[in-house]
Amino acid sequence: MSRSSYANIIINTDNYKHCHYPLYPKGTEYVSSYIEARGGEFPVTMFVGLQAFLREYLMKPITIDDVDQAEYYMREQGMHFNRDNWMGIVNDHDGFLPVEIEAVPEGLVLPIRNVLVQIINTDPKYYWVTSFFETALLRAVWYPTTVGTISWLAKQVIKEALDRTSDHPELLRHCLHDYGARGVSSQESAALGGLAHLVNFSQSDTVPGIIAAKEFYNAVAPSNSGPNSEHAGFCAWGRENEAAAMRNMLEVHAKHGMALLLTDTYDHENAVKNIICGELRDVVSNFPGLVGVRPDSGDVVQVTADTTQWLIDGFGSTTNSKGFKVLPDFVRVVQGDGVTRESLPLVYAELERRGFSAENAVFGMGGGLLQHCNRDTSAFGQKASAVCVNGEWRDINKQPTGDAVKASKRGRLALRYADGDYQTVRRESIAPGDNVLQPVFRNGKLLKKWDFSELIERSEREVPQSYYADAVAPLRSAPHALADAS
């Protein structure tokens, strides 16, 4: 399938969508549907990613070639295809889907079970189009929003750890690096998940995510990175020359002010204690920047804390105002293996238990950030909630007896913010100016273009502790150790 085939919205769907248009009641004029996170693992969502989809797919008109291609594919598979429907969109609407989409502002963090997106057709002739592109739209929303939420919750864990044990809260956006590009299912996943992470942190090696943040949201320098090592380069020197391999990297990248040294190529403990803190101690101490000591295997909780201890033994430490030990500025632990939303708070709890400041280590997440989630992680769904038949609006919803989570909302919806809380309400129950949902797209035109800086600002607004209490619970239940008591 060529790239142009992937971009064809007529076939960017489930096959069976093509047979749905005659299943509505005669006289159907409008169908209104919405997207929400219905439940799952988290109490909140950080909404992000819709604008990328709108700009990439819905602002490019359908052509006769697209219709021909779709007709060929559908009929080949034995699926009914209504050519007149699509030629009507080409001729009546210059190829743009006649829909209006409202959404919450991107970057906003709000509780689950609230409307995030609402869609309605703008031409009664094309009532069926609202639900037709559900597959593509829901996928475009659930994935980056879920990754963004995982990243946002990790940020709350790191913020809590810094608040408890560090004097430098300004380090927050630099503490979690995206290493997930090789662990995702596609380059588009890397792009969407990567840009979602960059709302929360300024660290990434996932190039598609950096590009997406810049191209779809006008991000300016959204990410930082620096010279890192891999096992191929170090193994090439041979085990007996491990110290020489590290020395070479320190010399080559001294001008860049950063060098992250892999230490588990052979024996991690030996590499830290006898090479970095021994043979190369003076080189590391005099390095013009930061040397990252990067374990890449073992138990993430134990290895991170042990490595911090060994570096303190080798290079010394100071004690901050909160009583926790801090490594010299030129060296830090860089832990990028086994870091997940479950393990990260446990790592910080162990550092604190040993009397070490959270700032001694920075982290990277790969598959745990971009790949270890699915639509059910937050139980995302898109459902029709109202139809207009022969000029009369009707509330509709589903209410299956076997799964209460799948019960859907009724009516045309709005989102209200009052007394520090978000609540989904009926559209007619509040003034338009009080509706948090904003029109962002109509008939091929982008009505609101969010800047990446706006996403960051919203994501960093103060929120109730209930939004992240479960994520930081392992830290708050751990003993608040002091360095001089360890």
C-alpha positions in Angstrom: 0.0 0.0 0.0 1.4 3.4 -1.0 1.6 6.4 1.3 -1.3 7.9 -0.7 -3.4 4.9 0.1 -2.8 5.4 3.8 -3.8 9.0 3.5 -7.1 8.1 1.8 -9.7 8.8 4.5 -12.3 6.6 2.6 -10.3 3.5 3.3 -8.7 4.6 6.6 -11.6 2.9 8.4 -13.1 -0.5 9.1 -14.5 -2.2 6.1 -18.0 -2.5 7.6 -18.4 1.3 8.0 -19.3 1.4 4.3 -22.5 -0.5 4.9 -23.8 1.7 7.8 -25.4 4.6 6.0 -28.7 2.9 5.1 -29.1 1.6 8.7 -30.2 5.0 10.2 -34.0 5.9 10.4 -35.4 7.5 7.3 -35.3 11.2 7.6 -32.1 11.3 9.7 -30.4 14.6 9.2 -27.7 15.0 11.9 -25.7 12.6 14.0 -23.8 13.8 17.0 -21.1 11.7 18.7 -18.4 12.2 21.3 -15.1 10.7 22.5 -14.3 10.0 26.2 -12.0 8.0 28.3 -14.6 5.8 30.1 -12.3 4.3 32.8 -9.3 2.1 32.9 -6.1 2.5 34.8 -5.9 6.3 35.4 -8.2 8.8 37.0 -7.3 11.5 34.5 -6.3 12.2 30.9 -4.0 14.7 29.4 -5.6 15.5 26.1 -3.3 15.8 23.1 -2.9 14.8 19.4 -6.1 15.8 17.7 -4.6 18.8 15.9 -2.0 16.5 14.3 -4.7 14.3 12.9 -6.8 17.2 11.6 -3.9 18.8 9.8 -2.5 15.5 8.4 -5.8 13.9 7.2 -8.9 16.1 7.3 -7.5 19.2 5.7 -6.6 17.4 2.5 -9.5 17.0 0.1 -10.8 13.7 -1.1 -10.3 13.3 -4.9 -12.0 11.2 -7.6 -8.8 9.1 -7.6 -9.5 8.4 -3.9 -13.1 7.4 -4.6 -12.0 5.1 -7.4 -9.4 3.5 -5.2 -11.8 3.0 -2.3 -14.4 1.5 -4.6 -12.0 -1.0 -6.0 -10.7 -2.1 -2.6 -14.2 -2.4 -1.1 -15.8 -4.3 -3.9 -12.9 -6.6 -4.1 -13.5 -7.6 -0.5 -17.2 -8.1 -1.1 -18.2 -4.9 0.8 -21.0 -2.6 -0.4 -19.7 0.8 -1.6 -21.9 3.8 -2.3 -20.0 5.8 -4.9 -22.7 8.5 -5.0 -22.1 9.3 -1.3 -18.4 10.1 -1.9 -18.8 11.8 -5.3 -21.3 14.1 -3.5 -18.7 15.1 -1.0 -16.2 15.7 -3.8 -18.7 17.9 -5.7 -20.8 19.5 -2.9 -17.9 20.1 -0.5 -14.8 20.2 -2.6 -13.7 16.9 -1.1 -13.7 18.0 2.5 -15.7 16.0 5.1 -18.8 18.1 6.1 -18.3 17.9 9.8 -17.7 20.1 12.8 -15.4 19.0 15.6 -15.3 20.5 19.1 -12.6 19.5 21.6 -11.2 20.5 24.9 -8.0 22.6 24.6 -5.0 20.4 24.0 -2.7 19.9 27.0 -5.6 20.1 29.4 -5.6 17.5 32.2 -9.1 16.5 33.4 -10.8 13.5 35.0 -11.9 10.6 33.0 -15.6 10.1 32.0 -15.7 13.6 30.5 -16.3 14.5 26.9 -13.1 15.3 25.1 -14.2 15.6 21.5 -17.7 16.1 19.9 -18.5 15.6 16.2 -21.5 16.4 14.1 -22.2 16.6 10.4 -22.8 20.0 8.9 -24.8 18.9 5.9 -28.0 16.8 6.5 -27.4 15.0 3.3 -24.3 13.4 4.8 -25.6 12.4 8.3 -23.6 9.1 8.1 -20.2 10.8 7.9 -20.1 11.6 11.6 -19.5 7.9 12.5 -17.8 6.9 9.3 -14.3 8.1 10.2 -14.5 7.0 13.9 -11.8 4.4 13.4 -9.2 7.0 12.3 -10.3 9.7 14.7 -10.5 7.6 17.8 -7.1 6.1 17.1 -5.7 9.6 16.6 -7.0 10.6 20.0 -6.6 7.6 22.3 -3.0 6.9 21.6 -1.3 10.2 22.1 -3.6 11.1 24.9 -2.8 7.8 26.7 1.0 8.3 26.2 0.7 11.9 27.3 -1.2 10.8 30.4 1.5 8.2 31.3 4.2 10.9 30.8 2.2 13.4 32.8 1.7 11.0 35.7 5.4 10.2 35.6 6.1 13.9 35.9 4.0 14.1 39.0 6.1 11.3 40.5 9.3 13.1 39.7 7.9 16.4 41.0 7.0 14.7 44.3 10.5 13.2 44.5 12.2 16.5 43.9 10.0 18.3 46.4 10.9 15.8 49.0 14.6 15.4 48.5 16.0 18.2 46.2 16.6 21.9 46.3 16.2 22.1 42.5 12.5 21.9 41.3 13.6 23.6 38.1 15.1 20.3 36.9 11.7 18.7 36.5 11.3 19.0 32.7 14.8 17.5 32.2 14.4 14.3 34.2 12.6 11.8 31.8 14.0 11.1 28.4 12.0 9.4 25.6 14.0 6.4 24.2 10.9 4.7 22.7 11.4 5.1 19.0 12.6 1.5 18.4 10.0 -0.1 20.6 6.8 1.2 19.0 4.7 -0.3 16.2 5.3 2.3 13.6 7.0 5.6 12.8 3.6 7.4 13.1 3.3 5.9 16.6 6.7 7.3 17.4 5.6 10.7 16.1 2.3 10.9 18.0 3.6 9.4 21.2 6.8 11.3 21.1 5.1 14.7 20.7 2.8 13.8 23.6 5.7 13.2 25.9 7.4 16.5 24.9 4.4 18.3 26.4 5.7 17.2 29.8 9.5 16.9 29.3 12.1 18.5 27.2 14.2 15.3 26.6 13.9 12.9 23.7 15.8 10.8 21.2 12.5 10.0 19.3 13.1 12.1 16.2 9.6 11.6 14.7 8.1 13.0 17.9 10.3 16.1 17.7 9.3 16.7 14.1 5.6 16.2 14.8 5.7 18.7 17.6 7.3 21.2 15.3 5.3 20.6 12.2 1.8 20.2 13.8 2.1 22.5 16.8 4.8 25.0 15.9 7.1 23.9 18.7 10.4 25.7 19.0 13.3 23.6 20.2 11.0 21.1 22.0 13.8 18.7 22.9 17.4 18.2 24.1 19.7 15.3 23.8 23.4 14.6 23.9 26.1 12.1 23.0 25.2 8.6 24.2 26.9 5.2 23.7 25.8 1.8 22.5 27.1 -1.6 23.1 28.3 -2.1 19.5 30.9 0.7 19.8 32.1 -0.4 23.2 32.2 -4.1 22.4 34.3 -3.4 19.3 37.2 -2.5 21.6 37.1 -5.9 23.4 36.5 -6.6 27.1 40.2 -6.0 28.0 39.9 -2.4 26.5 36.6 -1.3 28.2 38.4 1.5 30.0 40.0 2.7 26.7 36.6 2.7 25.0 35.2 4.9 27.7 38.3 7.2 27.7 37.9 7.6 24.0 34.3 8.7 24.3 35.1 11.2 27.0 37.9 12.6 24.8 35.8 12.7 21.6 32.8 14.3 23.2 34.4 16.7 25.7 33.7 19.5 23.2 30.0 18.7 23.4 29.9 18.9 27.2 28.1 15.5 27.7 29.0 11.9 27.5 26.7 9.0 28.6 28.8 5.9 29.3 27.2 2.4 29.2 28.5 0.4 32.1 26.8 -3.0 31.7 28.7 -4.1 28.6 30.4 -6.7 30.8 30.4 -6.2 34.6 28.5 -3.1 35.7 29.8 -3.0 39.2 33.4 -3.3 38.0 32.9 -0.6 35.4 31.6 1.9 37.9 33.9 1.1 40.9 37.1 0.3 39.1 37.0 2.1 35.8 34.8 5.2 36.2 35.6 5.8 39.9 39.1 4.3 39.5 41.2 4.3 36.4 39.2 7.2 34.8 38.5 9.1 38.0 40.5 12.2 37.1 39.2 12.3 33.5 35.6 12.1 34.8 36.2 14.7 37.5 37.7 17.1 35.0 35.3 16.5 32.2 33.9 19.9 30.9 30.3 19.0 31.4 28.2 16.0 32.5 29.2 12.4 32.5 26.3 10.1 32.7 26.8 6.6 34.1 24.3 4.4 32.4 23.4 1.0 33.6 21.3 -0.9 31.1 20.3 -4.1 32.8 19.4 -5.6 36.2 16.8 -4.7 38.7 16.0 -1.0 38.0 15.3 -0.2 41.7 18.4 -1.9 43.1 20.8 -0.9 40.3 19.9 2.8 40.3 20.4 3.1 44.0 23.6 1.0 44.1 25.1 2.9 41.3 24.4 6.2 43.1 26.1 4.8 46.2 29.1 3.7 44.3 29.5 7.1 42.6 29.2 8.8 46.0 31.9 6.5 47.4 34.1 7.3 44.4 33.5 11.1 43.9 32.0 12.2 47.2 28.8 14.2 47.8 27.4 17.3 49.4 24.3 17.4 51.6 21.5 19.7 50.5 19.1 21.8 52.7 16.7 18.8 53.1 19.5 16.5 54.4 20.0 14.4 51.3 23.2 13.5 49.6 24.0 15.0 46.1 26.7 13.9 43.7 29.1 16.5 42.2 27.6 18.3 39.3 29.8 16.5 36.7 28.4 13.1 37.2 24.9 11.5 37.4 23.2 8.1 37.0 21.3 7.8 33.8 18.8 4.9 34.1 17.0 3.9 30.9 16.3 0.2 31.4 13.2 -1.1 33.0 11.7 2.3 33.7 7.9 2.1 33.6 5.0 3.9 35.3 5.0 1.2 37.9 8.8 1.1 38.6 9.6 4.8 38.6 8.1 5.7 42.0 9.7 2.6 43.5 13.2 3.8 42.3 12.7 7.2 43.8 11.4 5.6 47.1 14.6 3.6 47.3 16.8 6.6 46.6 15.0 8.5 49.4 15.3 5.5 51.8 19.0 5.5 51.3 19.3 9.2 51.9 20.0 10.2 48.3 18.5 13.2 46.5 16.3 12.5 43.5 18.4 14.7 41.4 21.3 12.2 41.4 19.5 10.2 38.7 17.8 11.0 35.4 15.7 8.5 33.6 14.7 7.3 30.2 11.6 5.3 29.1 11.1 3.3 26.0 8.4 0.8 25.5 7.0 1.6 28.9 6.3 5.1 27.6 5.2 4.7 24.0 4.1 1.1 23.6 2.9 -0.5 26.9 -0.7 0.9 26.4 -3.7 0.3 24.3 -7.2 1.7 23.8 -8.4 -0.1 27.0 -5.7 1.5 29.2 -8.2 4.3 29.6 -11.2 2.6 28.0 -11.5 5.1 25.2 -14.6 5.1 23.1 -16.5 7.1 20.5 -20.3 6.9 20.7 -23.3 8.6 19.1 -25.3 10.5 21.7 -28.0 12.4 19.7 -29.7 12.2 16.3 -32.0 14.6 14.5 -34.7 12.9 12.5 -37.2 14.9 10.5 -36.2 18.0 12.4 -36.6 16.4 15.8 -33.6 15.8 18.1 -33.5 12.5 20.0 -31.2 11.5 22.8 -29.6 8.1 22.1 -27.2 5.9 24.1 -26.1 2.4 24.7 -26.5 0.7 28.1 -25.3 -2.9 27.9 -26.3 -5.1 30.8 -22.9 -6.9 30.7 -20.6 -4.0 31.1 -21.5 -0.8 32.9 -18.3 1.0 31.8 -19.7 0.9 28.2 -22.8 2.8 29.1 -22.7 6.0 26.9 -23.9 9.5 27.4 -27.1 11.0 26.1 -27.7 14.2 24.2 -25.6 17.0 22.7 -22.9 17.6 25.2 -20.8 20.4 26.8 -18.0 20.5 29.3 -18.4 22.8 32.3 -15.6 23.9 34.7 -16.9 25.2 38.0 -15.5 25.1 41.6 -12.3 23.5 40.5 -14.0 20.5 38.8 -14.9 19.5 35.3 -18.4 18.1 34.5 -20.0 16.9 31.3 -23.4 18.4 31.0 -26.1 18.8 28.3 -25.2 21.5 25.8 -28.4 23.5 26.3 -27.9 23.6 30.1 -25.1 26.2 30.1 -24.2 29.4 28.2 -22.0 28.9 25.2 -19.3 31.0 26.8 -19.1 28.5 29.7 -18.4 25.5 27.5 -14.8 24.3 27.7 -15.3 22.5 24.4 -14.2 24.7 21.5 -14.8 24.4 17.8 -11.5 23.4 16.2 -12.5 22.1 12.8 -15.3 22.7 10.3 -15.7 21.6 6.7 -12.0 21.2 6.0 -10.9 24.3 7.8 -8.9 24.5 11.1 -10.7 26.9 13.4 -8.3 26.9 16.2 -4.5 26.3 16.0 -2.9 25.4 19.3 0.7 26.3 19.8 3.0 23.8 21.6 3.7 26.4 24.3 0.0 26.5 25.0 -0.1 22.8 25.5 2.8 22.9 27.9 1.2 25.8 29.9 -2.1 23.9 30.3 -0.4 20.6 31.3 1.5 22.4 34.1 -1.5 24.1 35.7 -2.2 23.2 39.3 -4.7 20.3 39.7 -6.3 18.5 42.6 -4.1 16.0 44.3 -6.6 13.3 43.6 -5.5 13.5 39.9 -2.2 11.9 40.8 -2.5 10.5 44.3 -2.2 6.9 43.2 0.9 7.6 41.1 2.8 9.1 44.0 1.5 6.8 46.7 4.7 4.6 46.8 6.7 7.7 47.6 4.4 9.1 50.2 4.2 5.7 52.0 8.0 5.3 52.1 10.0 6.5 55.1 11.3 10.1 54.8 14.9 9.2 55.4 17.7 11.7 55.9 21.1 11.3 54.5 22.9 11.5 57.8 20.6 8.8 59.2 21.3 6.3 56.5 
